[in-house]
Amino acid sequence: MSIPLRSTRTSISALFLSLALMSGDIAFSAEPTEPGRASLPYNSVELPETNPVVESDFGTTDSDMDNSNMDAHTRPADLWERIRHGFAMAELDSTEVRHNEDFYANRPQYLKRIIERSRRYLFHIVEEVERRGMPAEIALLPMIESAFNPTAYSNRRAAGIWQLIPVTGTTYGLKQNWWYDERRDIIGATRAALDYLQNLYGMFGDWELALASYNWGEGAVGRALVKNRNKGLPTDFRNMKLPPETRNYIPRLIAIKNIISNPAAFGIELESLPNQPYFEQVSAKRPIDVRLAAWLADISVDEFKALNPAHNRPVINTDGLDALLIPVDKVEIFAENLRNHDRPFVSWQVYQARDGDNAAEISKRYGISLRKLREVNDLGRSGEMIPGQTLLVPGNGSAGTADISTMASKPATPRLLERHFIHLVRGDDSLHEIARRYGVTVEQIKAWNGNPKHLVIGKKLILHLPASTGTTPSAPANRSTSQKKRA
């Protein structure tokens, strides 16, 4: 069983807090702290360097994402088994735990949807939790925070699988702007959430109090501890007066832990998750349409968005330092298709609203529906805008006298009259379906690939597509769980 580790800094922080509570010298703000809020800019705990990155054909990718602390022969094949080995929090036997166990056990389809979403992210989270010496229970926290929905957004303005509010995101270095909300980014948000939790553990020296602070705020928890001390009561989670949500927060996590520990006891059939990376990071060095990026990776748009949920717009506007997450088995395909793409990477352009503009007139000018224009630019039903406001409009519209700055990088020099595209054969593919999707014939596909008699799942097909056509072949059909609705 893994034991949670503390650095010297966190141990000293816990000691100071303990002494302050004993002496009554500590003072907390009178205002309640919002859930997920870091009221002070605490520095994150010093950690060893993360895994090195190596150069790829498109940028940098993760170098070594496996369980570096385990021997290859002893590493469990199932991620759930690995998580079970890392459970380290104390048992909690209470009515609240039983109630939450019943809640999930009586809703197996709901739990199944959560687990289906988690398969994209959980390996990475477990890697980070283990690297920091944290209890494996922490990796399950997004199950109760967001049901592993990366686009979850609360009425408290908390976003992403870790449900971080804006001020916490800012405190822990997460970018939040019109283009991008890093609180929804899987890598960035996981780093920030774990930094925050480690700092809370350093303050209180107890994971139950750290988790209560993550939900209620460290200021509120600190004041509750002072009240208990003044009344001569124990200063621990189980003896504190907490709001109902926080009182139920840790029992919910323990209930999930108990179900993961022994699913059969609850009548749950837990689908195995591979103990291996689901995605790799590929550095993005140029703006690119979301749909085009998904197409080049040979995945559905829904799958791409589920892995890259931080981007607010249909085009990824990067400063060259951001990374795209691509399924491990698609990285090579993505890189090769990217190298052979000789058309513009962006089909949108920036428009700066002028005095007197209205959404209806702009939608007509640029050939985009009013509904789509509102959706892309977060405009209300009125379509009102202010002069200078940034809008995205299609790049093939009539510019007129508008002040437009094109984001698209210059297209590469055409490669003769055609370019080749790599398609990875799936289980439900057929030659006719592939030909229809890419606008070619079955005979052409056969000729380009040595006249195969049968399709083989996992085989790469080479497709020669016209470079002169101005359209992108249709994206693969959506075979992934929809991310549009919360469980």
C-alpha positions in Angstrom: 0.0 0.0 0.0 1.3 3.4 -1.0 1.8 5.8 1.9 1.2 9.6 1.2 4.5 11.5 1.3 5.1 15.0 2.4 8.0 17.3 1.6 9.8 19.2 4.4 7.8 22.3 3.4 4.4 20.7 3.8 5.4 19.1 7.1 6.4 22.5 8.4 3.2 24.0 7.2 1.1 21.4 8.9 3.2 21.9 12.1 2.6 25.7 12.1 -1.1 25.2 11.5 -1.3 22.7 14.4 0.5 25.0 16.8 -1.6 28.0 15.7 -4.8 26.1 16.4 -3.5 25.0 19.8 -2.6 28.6 20.7 -5.5 30.3 19.2 -3.2 32.7 17.4 -4.3 31.8 13.9 -6.9 34.1 12.2 -9.0 33.3 9.2 -10.9 35.7 7.0 -14.4 36.4 8.1 -15.7 35.9 4.5 -16.4 32.3 3.5 -14.0 30.9 0.9 -15.5 29.6 -2.3 -15.2 25.9 -3.0 -12.1 25.2 -5.0 -10.7 28.7 -4.1 -7.1 29.2 -3.2 -7.3 32.3 -1.0 -3.5 32.8 -1.0 -1.1 32.2 -3.8 0.6 29.1 -2.2 3.6 27.8 -4.0 3.1 24.2 -5.2 5.2 21.5 -3.5 8.6 21.0 -5.1 8.5 17.9 -7.2 11.0 16.0 -9.4 11.2 16.8 -13.0 8.3 15.4 -15.1 9.0 12.8 -17.8 11.2 14.2 -20.6 9.8 14.9 -24.0 11.2 13.8 -27.4 10.9 15.4 -30.8 8.3 14.0 -33.2 7.5 14.9 -36.7 5.0 17.5 -35.5 6.6 18.7 -32.3 7.1 17.0 -29.0 5.4 14.0 -27.5 5.5 12.2 -24.1 8.6 10.0 -23.9 7.8 7.5 -21.1 4.3 7.4 -19.8 4.3 3.9 -18.3 4.7 2.9 -14.7 8.3 3.8 -14.3 8.2 2.7 -10.7 7.1 -0.9 -11.5 8.9 -3.8 -13.1 7.4 -4.7 -16.5 6.7 -8.2 -15.2 4.9 -7.1 -12.1 2.9 -4.2 -13.5 -0.8 -5.0 -13.4 -2.5 -5.2 -16.8 -5.7 -3.7 -15.3 -5.6 0.0 -14.2 -8.2 -0.7 -11.5 -5.9 -3.2 -9.9 -3.1 -0.6 -9.9 -5.5 1.9 -8.3 -6.5 -0.6 -5.6 -2.9 -1.1 -4.7 -2.5 2.6 -4.0 -5.5 3.1 -1.7 -4.2 4.7 1.5 -7.0 6.7 3.1 -8.6 5.5 6.3 -11.8 3.5 6.2 -15.0 5.4 6.9 -18.0 3.4 8.1 -21.0 5.7 8.2 -24.6 6.1 7.1 -23.5 8.6 4.5 -21.0 6.1 3.0 -23.8 3.4 2.9 -26.2 5.8 1.3 -23.7 6.7 -1.5 -22.8 3.1 -2.1 -26.5 2.4 -2.6 -26.8 5.4 -4.9 -24.2 4.2 -7.3 -25.0 0.5 -7.0 -28.6 1.2 -7.9 -27.5 3.2 -11.0 -25.2 0.9 -12.9 -25.7 2.6 -16.2 -24.8 6.0 -14.7 -21.6 4.5 -13.2 -20.9 2.8 -16.6 -21.0 6.2 -18.4 -18.7 7.8 -15.8 -16.2 4.9 -16.3 -16.5 5.1 -20.1 -15.5 8.8 -19.9 -12.7 8.2 -17.4 -10.9 5.7 -19.7 -9.4 8.6 -21.7 -8.0 10.4 -18.6 -7.5 8.1 -15.7 -4.2 6.6 -16.6 -2.6 10.0 -16.8 -4.1 11.1 -13.5 -3.0 7.9 -11.8 0.5 8.5 -13.1 0.6 12.0 -11.6 -1.0 10.9 -8.3 1.6 8.1 -7.9 4.5 10.4 -8.9 3.5 12.8 -6.1 3.1 10.1 -3.5 -0.6 10.8 -3.0 -3.3 8.3 -2.1 -4.8 6.6 -5.1 -8.3 7.8 -3.9 -7.4 11.2 -5.2 -7.4 9.9 -8.8 -11.1 9.1 -8.4 -12.1 12.6 -7.3 -13.3 13.7 -10.8 -15.9 11.0 -10.5 -17.7 13.0 -7.9 -16.6 16.4 -9.1 -17.8 16.2 -12.7 -18.6 12.6 -13.5 -15.4 12.9 -15.7 -17.2 15.3 -18.0 -14.5 17.6 -19.3 -17.1 20.3 -20.4 -18.9 20.3 -17.0 -19.6 23.9 -15.8 -21.3 24.6 -12.5 -23.4 27.6 -11.3 -20.3 28.6 -9.3 -18.4 28.9 -12.5 -16.3 25.8 -11.8 -15.1 24.1 -15.0 -13.5 20.9 -16.2 -13.2 17.4 -14.7 -11.6 18.9 -11.5 -14.2 21.7 -11.3 -11.8 24.5 -10.7 -13.2 28.0 -10.2 -11.6 31.0 -12.1 -9.6 32.3 -9.2 -8.0 28.9 -8.4 -7.2 28.5 -12.1 -5.4 31.9 -12.1 -3.6 31.2 -8.8 -2.2 28.0 -10.3 -1.2 29.4 -13.6 -4.1 28.2 -15.9 -4.8 30.4 -18.9 -8.4 31.6 -19.3 -9.3 33.8 -22.3 -11.7 34.0 -25.2 -9.9 31.2 -27.1 -8.9 28.9 -24.3 -9.9 27.8 -20.8 -7.1 25.7 -19.3 -9.3 24.7 -16.4 -10.8 22.2 -18.9 -7.4 21.1 -20.2 -6.7 17.5 -19.0 -2.9 18.0 -18.4 -3.0 21.6 -17.0 -6.0 21.1 -14.8 -4.8 17.9 -13.4 -1.5 19.5 -12.5 -3.2 22.5 -10.9 -5.7 20.4 -9.0 -3.0 18.1 -7.5 -0.8 21.1 -6.7 -3.8 22.7 -4.8 -4.6 19.4 -3.0 -1.0 19.0 -2.0 -0.8 22.5 -0.6 -4.1 21.8 1.4 -2.5 18.7 2.7 0.5 20.6 3.7 -1.7 23.1 5.6 -3.7 20.6 7.5 -1.6 17.4 7.5 -4.7 15.3 6.9 -6.3 14.1 3.6 -9.8 14.3 4.9 -9.4 18.0 5.9 -7.6 18.7 2.6 -10.5 17.2 0.6 -13.0 19.1 2.7 -11.1 22.3 2.0 -11.1 21.5 -1.7 -14.9 21.4 -1.6 -15.6 24.1 1.0 -12.5 26.3 1.0 -9.5 26.2 3.3 -10.5 29.4 5.1 -13.9 27.9 6.0 -12.4 24.6 7.2 -9.7 26.5 9.2 -12.4 28.6 11.0 -14.4 25.4 11.8 -11.3 23.9 13.4 -10.8 27.0 15.5 -14.4 26.8 16.7 -13.9 23.1 17.7 -10.7 24.0 19.5 -12.4 26.8 21.4 -15.1 24.4 22.5 -12.7 21.7 23.5 -13.8 19.4 20.6 -11.6 17.2 18.4 -10.2 19.1 15.4 -10.8 16.5 12.7 -13.2 16.0 9.8 -15.5 13.6 11.6 -16.1 16.0 14.5 -16.5 19.3 12.5 -19.7 21.1 11.7 -19.9 21.2 8.0 -22.4 22.2 5.3 -24.4 19.2 3.9 -22.5 19.1 0.6 -19.1 19.0 2.3 -20.3 16.5 4.9 -21.3 14.2 2.1 -18.2 14.9 0.0 -15.7 12.5 1.5 -18.3 9.7 2.1 -19.1 9.9 -1.7 -15.4 9.4 -2.5 -15.1 6.5 0.0 -18.2 4.9 -1.5 -16.6 5.0 -4.9 -13.4 3.6 -3.5 -15.4 0.7 -1.8 -17.1 -0.1 -5.1 -13.8 -0.1 -7.0 -12.2 -2.2 -4.3 -14.9 -4.9 -4.5 -17.4 -4.3 -7.4 -18.9 -7.8 -7.1 -20.1 -7.1 -3.6 -22.3 -4.4 -5.0 -23.5 -6.3 -8.0 -21.4 -4.1 -10.3 -19.5 -5.4 -13.3 -16.5 -3.2 -13.6 -15.2 -3.0 -17.1 -11.4 -3.4 -17.3 -9.3 -0.4 -18.2 -5.9 -1.0 -19.8 -3.0 0.1 -17.6 -1.4 2.0 -20.4 -1.5 5.5 -21.9 -4.6 6.5 -23.8 -3.1 9.6 -25.4 0.1 11.3 -26.2 0.9 15.0 -26.3 1.8 16.5 -29.6 2.9 20.2 -29.6 0.8 22.5 -31.7 2.9 25.0 -33.6 0.3 26.5 -35.9 -3.4 27.4 -35.8 -5.7 24.6 -37.0 -9.4 23.9 -37.4 -10.7 21.5 -34.8 -12.5 19.5 -37.5 -9.3 19.4 -39.6 -7.2 18.2 -36.7 -9.7 15.4 -35.9 -9.7 14.4 -39.6 -6.0 14.3 -39.8 -5.9 12.1 -36.7 -8.5 9.9 -38.2 -10.8 10.2 -35.2 -14.3 11.7 -34.7 -14.7 15.4 -33.8 -16.3 14.3 -30.5 -13.3 12.2 -29.6 -10.9 15.0 -30.5 -12.9 17.5 -28.4 -13.1 15.1 -25.4 -9.3 15.0 -25.4 -8.9 18.7 -26.1 -11.8 20.3 -24.3 -10.1 23.5 -23.3 -10.5 25.2 -26.7 -13.5 27.5 -26.8 -13.7 28.0 -30.6 -13.8 25.9 -33.7 -10.2 26.8 -34.5 -7.3 26.2 -32.2 -5.4 29.4 -31.9 -2.0 28.5 -30.4 1.1 30.4 -29.5 3.2 27.4 -30.4 3.6 26.3 -26.8 0.3 24.4 -26.5 -0.1 20.6 -26.9 -2.8 18.6 -28.6 -3.8 15.2 -27.1 -4.0 12.5 -29.7 -4.9 8.8 -29.0 -1.7 6.8 -28.8 -2.5 4.6 -31.8 -3.3 7.7 -33.9 -0.1 9.8 -33.3 1.8 8.3 -36.2 -1.2 8.7 -38.6 -1.7 12.3 -37.4 1.9 13.2 -38.0 2.0 11.7 -41.5 -1.3 13.1 -42.6 -0.2 16.5 -41.3 3.0 16.4 -43.3 1.1 15.7 -46.4 -1.6 18.3 -45.9 -1.1 21.0 -48.5 -4.2 23.2 -48.0 -4.9 25.9 -45.5 -5.1 24.8 -41.9 -7.7 27.3 -40.9 -11.1 28.0 -42.6 -12.0 30.9 -40.2 -10.9 34.5 -39.8 -11.1 37.1 -37.2 -13.5 40.0 -37.6 -13.5 43.1 -35.3 -17.0 44.4 -34.8 -17.6 48.0 -35.9 -20.1 50.6 -34.7 -23.6 49.7 -36.0 -22.8 46.0 -36.7 -25.4 43.4 -35.9 -25.3 39.6 -35.9 -27.9 39.2 -38.6 -26.1 41.4 -41.1 -22.7 39.8 -40.4 -24.1 36.2 -40.7 -25.6 37.1 -44.1 -22.3 38.8 -45.3 -20.2 35.8 -44.4 -22.6 33.0 -45.3 -23.0 31.6 -41.8 -26.3 30.9 -40.1 -27.3 33.3 -37.3 -27.5 30.3 -34.9 -24.0 29.2 -35.8 -22.6 32.7 -35.5 -24.1 33.1 -32.0 -22.8 29.6 -31.0 -19.2 30.1 -32.2 -18.9 33.6 -30.6 -21.0 33.1 -27.4 -23.5 35.8 -28.5 -26.8 36.0 -26.8 -30.1 35.7 -28.6 -30.1 39.4 -29.2 -26.8 39.1 -31.1 -25.7 42.4 -29.5 -22.0 43.3 -29.8 -19.8 46.2 -29.0 -17.3 48.0 -31.3 -14.0 46.2 -31.3 -15.4 42.9 -30.1 -13.6 39.9 -31.7 -15.7 37.5 -33.8 -14.9 34.4 -35.8 -16.4 34.3 -39.3 -15.9 31.9 -42.2 -12.7 32.6 -44.1 -14.4 32.2 -47.5 -17.0 35.0 -47.0 -17.0 38.4 -48.7 -14.7 40.7 -46.7 -16.4 43.9 -47.9 -15.0 46.8 -45.9 -14.6 44.8 -42.7 -11.3 45.0 -40.7 -10.3 41.3 -40.9 -7.1 39.7 -39.8 -6.6 36.2 -41.3 -5.3 33.6 -38.8 -4.6 30.9 -41.3 -0.9 30.2 -41.8 0.2 30.2 -45.5 -0.7 26.9 -47.2 2.2 24.7 -48.1 3.5 24.5 -51.6 1.2 22.0 -53.5 2.6 18.6 -53.9 2.0 18.0 -57.6 -1.6 17.1 -58.2 -2.4 14.9 -55.3 -1.5 14.1 -51.7 -1.6 10.8 -49.8 -3.7 10.2 -46.7 -3.4 7.3 -44.2 -6.5 5.6 -43.0 -6.4 3.0 -40.2 -8.9 0.2 -40.8 -11.6 -0.2 -38.1 -13.8 -3.2 -37.3 -16.9 -1.8 -39.0 -15.1 -0.4 -42.1 -15.8 -1.6 -45.6 -14.2 -0.6 -48.9 -17.4 1.0 -50.1 -17.7 3.1 -46.9 -14.1 4.2 -47.0 -14.4 5.1 -50.7 -17.6 7.1 -50.1 -16.0 9.0 -47.2 -12.9 10.1 -49.1 -14.5 10.6 -52.5 -12.6 7.9 -54.3 -13.5 4.6 -55.8 -13.1 1.0 -54.5 -11.0 0.2 -57.5 -8.6 3.0 -56.7 -8.2 2.0 -53.1 -7.4 -1.6 -54.2 -4.9 -0.4 -56.8 -3.1 1.9 -54.3 -2.8 -0.9 -51.7 -1.8 -4.0 -53.6 -5.3 -5.2 -54.5 -6.2 -6.6 -51.0 -8.9 -9.3 -51.0 -10.0 -8.4 -47.5 -9.7 -5.5 -45.1 -7.6 -6.3 -42.0 -8.4 -4.4 -38.8 -5.5 -2.1 -37.9 -4.0 -2.1 -41.4 -3.0 1.2 -42.8 -4.5 2.1 -46.2 -2.9 4.7 -48.4 -5.3 7.0 -50.2 -4.3 9.5 -52.9 -6.6 12.5 -52.6 -6.8 15.4 -55.1 -4.9 18.4 -53.8 -7.1 20.8 -55.8 -10.4 20.1 -54.1 -11.4 22.8 -51.6 -13.3 20.5 -49.3 -12.3 18.2 -46.5 -13.5 14.6 -46.7 -16.2 13.8 -44.1 -14.9 13.0 -40.6 -15.2 9.4 -39.4 -18.5 8.5 -37.9 -18.8 9.2 -34.2 -17.9 6.0 -32.4 -17.2 7.5 -29.0 -19.4 8.4 -26.1 -21.0 11.8 -26.6 -19.6 14.6 -24.5 -22.5 16.9 -24.9 -24.5 15.7 -22.0 -23.5 15.2 -18.4 -24.2 11.8 -16.8 
